[in-house]
Amino acid sequence: MAILIQLLMFAAIAGVVLWLVVLQGRKARANLQALAQRQGLTLTEKKTFGLAADLQLAGEAAGRPLRFWSYQTGSGKSRTTWVAVSVQPRAAGRLTFELRRQGFTTRIMEFFGTKEIAVGDAAFDAAWFVQTNQPEFLAAALVPEIRARGMAALAARAKGSFSLKDGAVRYAEQGTLASAVQLARLQQQVPLLHYLADLTDVAAAAERG
């Protein structure tokens, strides 16, 4: 009898988990469909065991490829789900950068020797931890308009990071596309991503001479 009860409990828990997965998938798909219609983007997805997976939006904004998607890092109990939006620069060279909120994580990074740059704007430097392989260029390229948008992102509760990765400028934060609030926050970062893509183009042009 005890074994039967345990099996029934396991089946009930598995059923609840599956139901939550299906519900989140439906919410994510509905959110992305609505955004696709508003922005003229294309929704793509794959099916895993009949369930929607690898949902993403792709299209163009201001003449540049634009993409919204989610991904996971880690495995098991340490697995983390992220949501992201990216803008593709017209050219990409050797420049790398990442801008993340100052906080506990960045203090740990500094303790272990990670270096940040200062751009000479006290409020911005106190709010953002900036890493790059081209300190002089990026410090000059983060002009007041970009810094103001970065500060506005924090004021709007952006909790992720901006980076140049895999040839695209992206904003990513922990979460799920099933959250309409998070998807809206990704949308809010697109203008800043275009500014960062502009400076990426400038850096690439400078390398070509």
Order of alpha helices (4+ residues) and beta strands (2+ residues): alpha-beta-beta-beta-beta-beta-alpha-alpha-beta-alpha-alpha-beta-beta-alpha-alpha
